[in-house]
Amino acid sequence: MDIKKIQQTLSQLAEVNEQLISLADDIWLDIDPRDNESIAAGAQFLQNYNQSTEQLSQAAAAIEQQLSQYFQQNSESLQPIIEQGSDDSQKNQRMIKELDRSKAYSLRDNFTFKRPYGFVLNGIAYTQITTWKAIYLKVLDILHSAEPNKFAALVTEQRFISSRGNPLFAHQKEKLRVAHALPAGFYTEVNMSANTIKDALIQVLEYFSIDESNMKIYLREDRDA
């Protein structure tokens, strides 16, 4: 079996899953706040819809784990390879120049129904990215490598626990809706829309004292156009 086929299939599944999760954000904006019937009907629909998308996310994670075990591969090797310019300055400048053919977006932009292609963080380019989850996990990997001790404290930071008590990081994966294992020895939530992920990135970069303007996002739609 060609591992690239598995990578492509899992990437497509992740993209569809992210689009479905983002759809809930769009539906919420369409609810008329002055219409009580609209609020009640919309809230009930979104509650059921969110349960369904969560189940899909969990199923996708289970499929990835099953494929990993069957083909005796770690989960990371089943993900598309991200190209990065961190080890070669000339390559990095070439990648940035290629990215700059497209419009650069900040973390304050709206990414509903947008597909990522790459990003630049602290002057280093990363490309060949197809999902927001991949961007999120790659940024966490970069920060873990740079400051492992501070990264380890993420799991105890109160700022990463929502007002409803839902953590972004946890030692027990059961505390998260869809958990992804991190090399630091704990888990992070990955059942998030594009805009929820970019909000999480803003928080994480702030925690590491990195100005959010140091991160630029590039979209696949701009390249396709």
N, C-alpha and C positions, 0 to 999 in steps of 0.2 A: 504493500500500500504506500502510495506517495504521500509523505508527510505534508507536502505543500497543499494537497487537496484537502486534508484535514484542517490545515490552517485557514484556507479560504472558506471552507464551510462554517467553521466556528466564528470566523470574522463576520460572515454574512448573518449568522444567527444573532450575534451580538449587536450588529447594526439594526436589525429589525426590532430586537428587544428594546434598544435605546429609543427608537422612533416611537414605539408603542408607549413607553414610559413618558416621553415628552408630550405625547398627545393629551395626557391628563392635564398638563399645564395649560395647554391651549383651550381645552374644554372648560376649565375653571374660569378662564378669562371671559368666556362667553355667557356665563351665568349672570343674570340681571340681579344686582344686589338689592334692588327695590321691589323685587317680585318674590314674595315668600314661597310661592309654589315652585318657582324656578330654583330657588335656593334648596328647598327640600328635595326636589326631584334630582337636581344636579349632585347634591351631597350623597344621596343614596346610590346614584349611578357610579360616582367616582369611588365610593367605598368598595363596591363590588368590582369595579374595573381595576382598582389598585391591587386587590387580592388576586385577581387573575394574572396581572402582569408580574406580581411577585412570584406566583407559582411558575410562570414561564421562566423567570430569571433563575429560580431554584432548579428547574428542569435542565436549563442550559448548563448550569454549573455542574449538575450531576452527569450530564452527557460528556462534558469535558473531562471530568474525573474518570469516567469509565473508559474513554478513549486513551487517556494517559496510562491507565493500568494495563489495558489490553496490549498496547503497543510498547509498553515498558519505556515510556517517555515521561519526563517531568512536565507539569502543566505549562511552564514557561516555553518549552520547546515546541508546543503545539500552537503558540501564538505567532502571528506574523513578525518577522524580524524588523526591528526599528533601526533605521540607519541613523548614525549620529556622527557628529564631527568633533567630538571631544578629544580624540587622540591624534588629530592631524589638523594643524591650523590652516593649511592651504585648502584641504578638503572642506573644512568648516566654513571658510569664506566663500567657497564655491557653492556650498549648500545654501548659505544665507542669500547669496545673490540669486540663486534659482528660486528660493522662496519669495524673495522680494518682487518677483514678477507678478505676484498676487497681492491682494490687499491684506495688510496686517490688522488683526483685531485684538482688542484688549479684553481683559477678563471682566470688564463692565458691559460688554456687548451681549445681546440676546442671541443664543445659539439654538433656539427651538427649530427642529427639523434641518439643522445644518450638520454637514459631515466634515470632520477634521481631516487634514492631510499631514500637518506638521506643526511644530512650535519652536520658538527660540527662547531659552531661559538663560539669563546671565551671559548672553553672547554666544551660547552653544546651540547649534541647530540639531533638530531631530525630525526625521521625515519617515515616509512610508507608514503612516499611522492611519487606521481606518475607524477607530471608535474613541469616544470620550473616555471610556473606561481605560483604554490603553494609555491615553495621555495622563490620566490621574495616577495610574500605577507607576508610570515611568517617572513622573515628577517625584513621587514618594521614594522610588528607588534612588534617584539622584540625591535627594536630601538625606536619605539614610546613609549613603556612601560618604557624604560630606561631613555630617555631624551625627554619628551613630548614637552617642550618649543622649543628645537632646532629642533625637528621634525616638529613643526608647521611652521617653517621658510623655510622648503623645497620648498614650493610652490612659494616663491619669489626669490629663488636662481637662478641667471642667468646661472650658470654652468649646470643646468638641462633643459636649453632651447637650442635646436640645432641651428646650423648656419642658418637653413632654417626657424627658428622661431617656431619649433614644441616643445611644453613643455612635460616634463615627468610627471609633476604634475600640476593640475589646479583646481581652484575653480568651474569653469563651465565645466561640462562634455562634452559640445559641442565642446570644444577646443581640445579634444582627439579623436582618431579614435575609440578606444574601452575603455571606462572608467570603473574603478572599485572604488567604494566608500571606503574611508579609515576612521577609527575611529576619525582621527584628524579633520574631517569635510571638506576634499577636496578629489580630485580624482587622480588616477594615471593611466597611459597608461599600458595596458596589452596585446595589439596586437603586441607581440614581439617574435622573434625567440629565441632559447636557447642562442645563442651567444650574441644577443642584450641584453637579460636579464642579462647575467653575466657581460657584460660591464656596464650596469646600476648599478649592485651591487657593482662593483669596485668603481664607482663614489660616490655612497651613503655611502659606508664604509669609503672612504676617507673624505667625509664631516663630518662624526662623529668621525674622527681621530682614526679609527680602521684599523690596518694594514691588508691588504687583505690576508696575510699569516695566519691570525687567523681563516680563513674560509676554510674548506675542503669539497669537494663534493664527494659523493659516488654514483656509477651508478648501475642501475638495471641489466644491461648486465653482469657486473662482478659477481653479486650474482647468476644470472641464470646459468652462466658458471660453 
